[in-house]
Amino acid sequence: MDEKKRKKLEAKGWKVGSAYDFLGLNEEEAAYVELKLVLSDALTRLRKQKNLTQKQLAELLGSSQSRVAKAEAADKSVTLDLLIRSLLAIGASNRDLAKWISASATA
């Protein structure tokens, strides 16, 4: 948001901040959420790059299509373990994982 718009909103009594501020997350919680978002986005992009459907990925993982959809949406029920296993199952390398993890730290 540009500074002019922000000042205008604050002048009218609005409080402007990030989603993390709104949710009251501490630094570690925010980093965890950001990591899940980066990895779930990477899963979606890599699955599409490999021309796999969510159902095909689910079969590869021995899981369900709805579980893959939740992983790609960074649902709170999805663990980092599932995201990482899914990425590795469709060909992500350790180097790829390191790149995505480091990207989440700078986001």
C-alpha angles and dihedrals in degrees: 000000000000119000095244093056092044092053091047092053093045090050088057091053100263119140112224122201146120129288087253090057091048093050093043094234120170121226095269094048091048091050091050092051091047091051092052091049093050093047094045090050090049090051092053093047094046093046091052092044088055089049092239125147120223088252092053091050090048091054090050090052096041089242139107133275090240090055090052089049089052090049091052090049092050089238113192090242092061116093128215086242092062092046093050094044090049093050092048091047091059096046109276113151129220086253090056091051091049090050093051093045092050090047090056090054091058096044 
